[in-house]
Every structure is written in structure tokens, then in C-alpha cells.
Amino acid sequence: MSVEFVCTTRTSIPRGQLFDLSRSIDAHTASMADSREEAVAGTTSGLICLGEEVTWRATHFGVPIRMTSRITAMDAPRSFVDEQVRGPFRHFRHVHEFTEDAGGTTMVDRIEFAAPFGPLGRLVERLVLGRYLERLIEKRNRHLVGNDAGG
């Protein structure tokens, strides 16, 4: 079983610029300062590209974690996918989609993940982890678009 959720962010930032901001290791690090998230291996600054990996070190729920993600698909500036290759989840997949119209850009984040630890993990992912991760993505997106966040 997996948990899935979608976050949608509307902005006047041009699609190409938002696409690059979303791939920026530096922007991600700045948006996750509260959890002391930092890139410690692989692509550790600048823009991450297709086939590249980044290993993150962070503290969540008071627990230090490491997670390595790889960009497994990219259709610039429309979409890209990052997936956990090593880390705390049984699986973790994040699809980033960008559409542009006359009113601006819509960024859609589609997250699918599963926690380890069998039935206990499924309970935790549904009761705590899903909402926690959704709030992290929303916080990251607010940081990326600054004061420009739309509905």
C-alpha cells in the first residue's frame, strides 16, 4: 500500500524559471532550513539533471535521516520525476509538473510513498507521515514562489 497526495501551486513566475527553481539544490536547501536539510553527496549545488543523484541529510521528528534521490525522468520545462534510491521509505516518488497559460504557471506535485515496518508503518504513514510530507512540500513551494503564491 502507498500514500498519495497532490499539491497545486499557482504563480506568475514563468514556467521555465519555476522548473529550474524546482530542480535547484540550493533553493531546496533554503526551503528546508528548519529541518537542517543539506545535500551531502552527488549533486550538492546548482540544478540537478536527468540521471543525477543527490543525498540529503536532515532531521525530522528529531531523528537524523539520509535519503538519496535520482532524477529518473525529465521533459524540460514540463515535468521531471525524482525517486528514492536509498533511504527511509520502502519507496518514494515525486512527479513535478508545470503548465503555463496566459494567467501564469501552475506547478503540480504528485507524491507517492510507502513507509517501512509493515502494518505499523502503514498506520504511521496514514496518521502522521502523509500530512507531514504534504506540509513540507507546501512549505517548499511557498518558498519557491515567494510572495507570488496564488490559489
N, C-alpha and C positions, 0 to 999 in steps of 0.2 A: 504494500500500500504506500501511497505517496500523498503528500500535501501539495496543493497547487493554489497559487493566488496570482492576481494581476494588479499592477499599479499603473495608473494612467496619469501622465503629467502633460499639461498644455503650456506652451510658451511662445513668445515671439522670436526666440533665438532661431536663426536659420538651421535647417536640418543638418547640413554638413558640419557646422560648428558644434551642435549638440552631440552628433555622432562621435566626433573627436573628443569632446569633453567626457563622454561616457566611457571612452577607451583610455582615458588619461589615468595613469597610475598615481600621479601627483594630486589630481583632483579627488580621486577616491580616498587617498590617504588623508587629505584635508577634511573630507566629509566624515571620516570615521575617527576623528581625533579623540572623542570621548572613550572609545574602546582601545585607544593606543594602537590602532591597526597600522602596520607598516609592511612594506614589501621587503623581503629579506633574501630572496633568490629569484633567478630567472630575470624577467624584465622588471626592473625595480624603479624605473622612472620613464617619463615620456609616454608615448602611445603604444599600447600593446597591439600586436598584429596577428593575423591568422597563423595558427600553429605554434605561437609563442605561449610560454607558461609564466606564471607569477606565483610565488609562495608568499602567503600572508601570515603574519604573526599578530595575534590580537588577544584581548582578554574580554570574554563575555560571561556573564553570570559569575564573575570572579575567578573564572577558570582560563588559564592560558591555552590557546589553541593555535595550530598551524594548519593551513589549507592551501593546497596547490591547485590552481585552475589553469585550464588551457583554452585558448580561443579555437573552437572546433569548426566554426562556420563564419563567413563574413561576406556580405553583399553591400559594400560601401556605396552610399551612405544610408542604406535602407535598414540593415539589420546585422547583428552579429550574435554569436552564442558563446557563452563560457560555461565550462563544465568542470566539476571537481575531478581531479585525477588521483589525489591523495588528500585525506583529511577526515574530519569527524563524522561526515554523513555517509550513509550507505550509498546514496547518490544525490547529486545537486546539479541542476541545470538551470541556467538563466538565459532566456531569449530576450534580446533588446531589439525593439522595432521602432522605426522612425518614419512618420509620414508628414508631408508638408502640404498646406493648402494656402489660400490667399490670407487666411487669418493667423497663420503661424505654423508651429510644429507640434505634433503630438508624439510623445515618447511613451511606449508601452513596454513594461517589464513583465515577463511571464516567468514565474519561478515554479519549479517543481523540485521537491526534495523528499528524502526519507531519512529518518534518524536510525541509528543502530539500536541494538538491545531489544529486539523482538517486540512483544506486547507492551513492555514498559516504555520503549522508545516511541511506539505508535501513540500511546497515551500522552507522553510529553510533547510530541510534535503537534498534536491537535490542541492540547490545552494551553501550551506556552510558546513553543518554538515557532509555530506558524505566524502568530501575531507579532512576536518579537522581530522576526525577519522582515515581515511586512513593514513594520515601523522603521527598521534600518534602511530599507530601500526607499521609503518615503522621505526620510531624513536626507539620504544621499541625493535624491532628486531635487529636493528643496535647495540644497547646497549648490548643485549644478546650475540650476536656473536662477539662483539668487532671488531677488525681489520680483522676478518676472513670472513666477508661477501662476498659471491660470487654473481654471476649474477643470 
